[in-house]
Amino acid sequence: MRNKKALGQGILVIRLGAVGDVVRTFPAIALLKASMPEARLCYMTEEDSFKLLEKSPILDEVLLFPRRRLSSLAKRPFGAVYTFLETLTFVKNLRKKRFEIVVDMHGILKSGLIARLSGAPLRVGFTKEFTRELNHFFLNLQIAPAPSSQTRAERNLDLALGIAPSSLPRLDRPAMPISLDLDASERDRLAPFLHGLAEQKAARTPVILLNPFVSKRGRYKAWPLGYYAKLATMLHEDLGAYIGIVYGPGEAKGAVELERASRGSAVLAPQTSLKGLMALLSLAHVFVTADTGPMHLAGLTAVRIVALFGPSEPVLNAPMGKNSVVVYKKAPCAPCRNRGCIARVCMRSISPEEVFERVRALLQEDAVAK
């Protein structure tokens, strides 16, 4: 967060929930900052995304909606009382910010209530058909996305354009609203692996990173670990590629399992934060991943993405930018949000052979371009 006092009106952007959803607001944030550079631009999100945004070079302040703390308080004896008092403090502190505009990019009951309780005279969000849980009742300026806006990132841009004083060109790769500086401990831990990736790239070896993990709530979107192992073997043996397995906190066990299953075809990267992952992506040719937060982060970089889709709608949720290809086998039950699905027919219908061909095509395309 910047120390200097921002001039002009205060604008609060609200997007709670998953990291990938927050990342898809970045083009809209960049447009708001470019069109109203003197405005005090702030952002409210939850714990995981707060860590990603808290040292943003273009946001004046990042506010935390303490979902985990409120959930924890609710489980205590007399939890309702503690939760009420904590919520009251949160609202009082929010109103002290005296925002003039709130842009609700989430569109649910919780975000609508926050917008209303902020005291902002102008509360901007989507029209009824693009919101849930009666969110539209808390807004006094509702904007319908343009018919041509198919992805969530494009729809968020439409909200920003609805209040921007001047129309600006849409940016395929927006100004980065996150700081890419790593803390000293992570920088030192990643340095040897980053050096190795740089050497492989300099030797013209294809560098491919695999992200086999999704969030706990998104397990139904995961591609089977055995498929990643077979893909790694094919890429290493047929293309001579250097394969790295990337993972975050709590995912080390699965990463080790995949390394063993690949029988030497893939190597483990060090565990990374989201910012650390972006450092690795900057040295890779191709990134293979399911529909998850790291996929959307990769859309902010130059890496080529092979995005594996099953239960989620790829048109709406595709990575940003023009560096991706989507592999999608629509099942009769898709799209769905059946988080308890065990069969995952949609994801299992994507074969390692098909993904291999997509990766090879991207590498050949890049080779021709050079």
N, C-alpha and C positions, 0 to 999 in steps of 0.2 A: 504494500500500500504506500502511496506517495505521502510525504509529510506536508508538502505545501498545501495551503488552503485553496481549494478549487473555487472558481467564480461561477456565477450563474445559477440556474435552477438545479435542484436536486432530483436525480432520476434513480429509481430503484428497479432493477431487473430481478424477477423471482423465477428461479428454476430449481426445484427440489429434485430428489430422486437420484437415479443412476448417473454415473460419470459420463456415459455415452450421451445421455440426454442433455447434460450440461455442455458438453463439447459442441453439440449441434446448435448451441446459441452463440457460438463465438463469431460467426460472420455478422450476426445482428449486433453484437456488442461493438465490433469494429466499425460498423456503419454508424451507430449512434455516436461513438466517439469522434469519428471523422466529420460528421455533420453538425455536432454540437460540442466542439472541443473545450469550451469554457464551462460546460455543465459539470456538476459533481455527479459522477457516474459510479453507482454502487451496485453490488450484486448480493443476493441472498441465496444460500444453498445449504445442504446438509454436510455431515462430517467428512465423507470421503472427497467430495469435490472441493470443500473448503481448503483442504491441504494443497490441492492442485492450484487453486486460485489466489491463495492468501498473499503472495508476493507479486501480484499482477502488475506489470508496468503501465497498464492503461486504465485500471480501475482505481478509484480513489479510496474505496473501502470494500471489504468483503465481510458480509454479516453471516453469522451462523444461526440457522434454525436448529435448536438443540433436540432433535428428534430422539436420539438415543438416551439423553438425560431424562427427558420427559417420560419415555417408556420405562426407564429404571425407577423413577420416582413413583410411577403409577403402581408398581409392584410392591411397594412398601406398605406397612400398616398405615392407615389413614392416607393412602396414596392419592386419593382424589383431592385432599386438601393441599398436599405438597405440590401436586401437579397444577392446581389452580393458582397457587401463589407464584410458582415459577413462571407460568404463562402470563400472569399479571405483570411481573417484572419485565418479561420479554416485550410485552406490548408497550409498557411505559418507555422503555429504552428506545424502541422503534419509533414511537411518536416524537421523541426528542430530536430525531434526525430531520424532521420537518421536510419530508420529501414532497415535491410538487407533482411528480409524475411517478406512477408505478406501472411497470410493464410486466404483466403476468404471462410468462411463456410456458407455464405448466398446465393451467386450465383445469384444476380440480378444486374440490371444496376447500382444502387446506390452504392452497395458494390464494384463492379468492378471499378467504377470511383474513389472511395476512394483509392483502392489498387494502381491504376495507378498514381494518384496524390501524393501518399506518397513518390514517388521517389525510392522505394525499388527495387533493381535489380532483385530479385526473387519474383514472384507473383504466388502463388499456389492456385488452385481451382479445381472444378470438370470439367469433360468433357462436351461438348455441351449439350448432352441429359439430364444432371442432373442440368442444369442451365436455367435461363430465361433472357429475355430482352437483348440478345447479350452479356451477362456477359463474356463468354469465350474469347471474343476478347481482353479483358484487362489483360489476364493471359499469362504467358510464361511457366508455367508448369501445365499441366492439368492431373488430376488423375481420372481414372474411379473406382468407388467402386467395391469391389469384388462381384461376383455373390451371395455369401452367405450373404452379408451384406444387410439385409432387412430393418432395422429401420434407422431413421435419425441419431441416436447416433452412430450406427455401421459405417455408411457412413462417418461421421465426423472423426471417428477413422482412417479410411482409408487415409484421407488427412494427418493426423498427422504421420501415418506410412510411408507415401510417402516421408517425409523429415527427419524422425528420423534417426540418425546415426546407430542405432541398433534396432533390433526387440525386443519388450518387450511383455510379455503376456498381453492380454486384461483384464481389471479389471471390474468385475461386479459391484463393489462398489468402485469408484475411490477416490483418495485423494480429500477431499472437498476443492474446490477453493473459498468457501465463509466462512466468519467468522460467527459463530453462536452466538456470543456475542450480547445480546440485550441491547438497551440503558436503562438507569436506570428507566425511567418512564414506559416503556413497561414491564420491568421485574417486577416492583412492581404491575402493573395492572394485570398481568397474574398470579402472585404467588398464590392467593387463588384458582383459577380454576385449576392450575397445581397440587396443593396440593390435591384438591378433586379428580382429575383423578388418582393420585398416590394411594389414599386410595381405590378407586373403584378397581383398578388393584390388589392391595394387597389382597383385599377381594375376588379375583377370579371372579369378575363381568366382563362380556364382555364389553369392552369400544369401542364404535363405533362412529366415527366422520363422519358427513355428510357435503359435500361441494356442495351446490345446485347452485353455481354461476359460471358464465363464463364471459369472457371479453365482452365489448360492441360489438366488431367486431365478437365475437364468439357466439352470442345469438342463432344462429341456431343449436348449439351443445347442448343446455341445455335440461336436463330432466325436465318434468313438476314438479312444486313445489308441486302440490297435490299428485304426486306419491311418492315424498320424505316423505310427511306427512304420507301417508299410510304405507310406509316401516318402518318409525320410530315407528308407533303404533304396527306393527307386531313384530318388534324386541324387543320392550319393553315388550309387553304382553306375547309373546310366549317364549322368551329367557331370559327375565329378564335383558336385556342389558341396559347399561347406554349410552344414545344417546346425543352427543354434536353437535351443529350446528356451524360450523366455517364460518367466513366471514371477508372480508377486507373493506377498505375504500369505502364508497358509497353503501354498500350492507346491511346496518343495517335494512332498511325498509323491505326488502324481508326476512331477517332472522327472524325478529319479526313475520311476517306473517306466516312463516313456523312453528315457535314455537306455535302459537295460533292454527294453523290447526292440529298440532300433539296432541292437547288436553292433554298436560302434559307428553307425552311420550318422548319429547326431550327438552333439555335446551340450552340456548344460551351460547356460549363461549364469552369471551370478544373479541372485534374487534382486529385483529392482523395484523402485517406486515407479509411479507413472512417468515422472520426469526422466528417471533413469532409462525407462523403456524407450522414450523418444530419442535419447542419445544412441541407443543401440540401433534403432530404426534408421538413423541418419547414415549408417554405414552398411545397410543391407540393400540388396537388389529387390527381393520379393518377401512379402510378409503374408503368411497363410494363417487365417483366423476365422472363427465363427463370429456371429453378430454379438459383439460385446464392446465394452468401453474402449479397450486398446485398439479395436478396429477403427473407431471414430477418431481416436488420437492419431492413428497412422495417416488418416486423411489430411492431416495438417502438415505432413512431411512429403518428401519426394519419392518415398518408397512405393513400389508397385504392390498392390493388395489383391490377394485372391480371397474373396469373402464368401463364406459358406453359409447359406441360408436354408432354413427348413420351416419352422413354425411361424417366424415373423415375416412380414411383408417386405420384400426387398426394394420395391419402388419407394416406399415410404422411409425405409431405414438404411438405404445404401450409404456407403462411405462418401464423405465430401470429396470434392475435387474430381479430376479426370484420370486418376492413376489406378483405378480399380476395375476388376472384373468380378462378376457375381456368379456363383455356381448355385443353382436353385432347382430342386426337383419338387414341384408342388404336389403334395399329398392330398387325397380327398378331404382330409380334416383340416387342412391349412387354409388360411392362417388361423392360429389359435394361441391362447395363453394358458394352456393346460400345464401348469408348472409341475404337476405330479406325474406327467407322462413318463412311462418307463420304456415303452416300445420304441419311441422316437423313429418311426418308420421314415419320416421325411429326411432326417439327417443320415440315417443308415443307407438310404438310397443313393447318396452321393459316394461314388466309388473313389478309392485312392488313384486309380488309373486316370479317371477323368480330371481330377485335380492336378495330377502330374502333367497332363497335356496342357492344361491352362498355364501352369508355371513355365513349362518349356516354351510355350508360345510367347509369353511375356519376355522371357530372356532373349529369344530370337528377335523379337520386335525391337528391343533395346539395342541389340547388337547391330541390327541394320541401321537404326537411327544414328549410331555413332560412326 
